Amino acid sequence: MRFGESFPTGADPRSRLNALKIKEGRADVPEYVKFSLAIREKFQERIDRESWPELPVPENLEGAEGIFAAAKTEVDKTWREAIARIITEKAGQWEKNLAPDIPETKAARELLRNPEELERDFSLRQFGVLEVLRESVPAAWRTLIMTSSERQLAGLALMEHWLKHAAPKDLASVCEKIGLKAEELNLFVDTAAILGKYVDHA
């Protein structure tokens, strides 16, 4: 199974970036789209190299949020190992495009120079300090939002993999522990996959 094919079937394929069928060397595709697709490929490389992470054991889950937190933990691990470095490089470019003599950009420039803090904000999906990029460096802002969306979608792809391919007995145990039926969990994942990018970009 390829990474892109793992997204919920309820999502409209026309809303997925890979529907653009981007080919190497195409100049008419914005750089921020190409970059977000490169992030997706990094997640795919991890799957190809190490296979999908295993369904978490029920004892390690707390409440309905537990399984989503487990998926996020796996995505965070891949992010730190394979993606954080290229984000740091991008952040360095963005920081250079912010005027140093404007007080409003000070906090953003400090954050972009701090890889650990930037990773924390990516993990929490909190970019308030970087709002200044929206007007000052709009391509950077779009890259930031689309990259964050890819991180979220990777977690949803993992969730759907667990729902489709985990042993029925193991999945039943997890669902019992978190207090949701498998059908309800599927509904949550489908809804997030369909609406997530629209919410992010709005």
Sequence and secondary structure as in RCSB ss.txt:
>XXXX:A:sequence
MRFGESFPTGADPRSRLNALKIKEGRADVPEYVKFSLAIREKFQERIDRESWPELPVPENLEGAEGIFAAAKTEV
DKTWREAIARIITEKAGQWEKNLAPDIPETKAARELLRNPEELERDFSLRQFGVLEVLRESVPAAWRTLIMTSSE
RQLAGLALMEHWLKHAAPKDLASVCEKIGLKAEELNLFVDTAAILGKYVDHA
>XXXX:A:secstr
  GGGGS TTS GGGSGGGG   TT SSS HHHHHHHHHHHHHHHHHHHH       GGG  TTHHHHHHHHHHH
HHHIIIIIHHHHHHHHHHHHHTS TT GGGHHHHHHHT HHHHHHHHHHT  GGGGGHHHHSHHHHHHHHHHHHH
HHHHHHHHHHHHHHHS HHHHHHHHHHHT  HHHHHHHHHHHHHHHHHHHH 
